[in-house]
Amino acid sequence: MIRTLLVLFLLFSSCAQFSREDQFREECEKTRNRSYLFMLPILERHTASGNTELNASVWIVNAELAYKKCVSESEKNRYNLRSN
């Protein structure tokens, strides 16, 4: 009986996410992937200046900086417990 409870507790603790860090990292990845999937084709087709390479490069740098900031924010939330 004790062995069964121990196994169930270990299974629960390995499946439970007590930190919000993983949740935030997942959101960062989704945002990064969406920015590459949707915005780069738009920037390649519609540019005000006509310089598509420069606009795409600026967008990539901005997307990567936003991703780095998002990851650092997720690391700050390592010890914040989930509310759900």
C-alpha positions in Angstrom: 0.0 0.0 0.0 2.8 2.4 0.9 4.7 1.5 -2.2 1.6 2.2 -4.4 1.1 5.6 -2.7 4.8 6.4 -3.2 4.6 5.5 -6.9 1.5 7.6 -7.4 3.1 10.6 -5.6 6.2 10.4 -7.7 4.1 10.1 -10.8 2.1 13.2 -9.8 5.1 15.2 -8.8 6.9 14.5 -12.1 3.8 15.4 -14.2 2.9 18.6 -12.2 4.4 21.9 -13.2 4.8 24.0 -10.1 6.7 26.8 -11.8 5.5 29.1 -14.5 8.9 29.1 -16.3 8.0 26.4 -18.7 4.6 28.0 -19.5 6.3 31.3 -20.3 9.0 29.6 -22.4 6.4 27.9 -24.5 4.7 31.3 -25.1 8.0 32.7 -26.1 8.6 30.0 -28.7 5.1 30.4 -30.1 5.5 34.1 -30.5 8.9 33.7 -32.1 7.6 31.1 -34.6 4.6 33.2 -35.5 6.8 36.2 -36.2 8.9 34.3 -38.6 5.9 32.5 -40.2 3.7 35.5 -40.8 5.7 38.7 -40.7 8.6 37.9 -42.9 6.5 37.1 -46.0 4.6 40.3 -45.4 7.8 42.3 -45.1 9.1 40.8 -48.3 6.0 41.8 -50.3 5.1 45.1 -48.8 7.8 47.6 -47.9 7.5 51.3 -48.0 11.2 51.9 -48.9 11.5 49.0 -51.3 14.5 47.6 -49.4 13.1 44.2 -48.4 16.4 42.8 -47.2 17.0 45.6 -44.7 13.5 45.5 -43.4 13.7 41.7 -43.0 17.0 42.0 -41.2 15.7 44.6 -38.8 12.6 42.5 -38.1 14.8 39.4 -37.4 17.0 41.3 -35.0 13.9 42.7 -33.2 12.3 39.3 -33.0 15.4 37.7 -31.6 15.8 40.5 -29.0 12.2 40.1 -28.0 12.7 36.4 -27.7 15.8 36.9 -25.5 13.9 39.3 -23.2 11.0 36.9 -23.0 13.3 34.0 -22.0 14.9 36.1 -19.3 11.5 37.0 -18.0 10.6 33.4 -17.9 13.7 32.6 -15.9 12.7 35.3 -13.4 9.4 33.5 -12.9 11.1 30.2 -12.0 10.0 30.5 -8.4 6.5 32.0 -9.0 4.0 29.3 -8.5 1.2 28.6 -11.0 -2.2 29.8 -10.1 -4.2 27.1 -11.8 
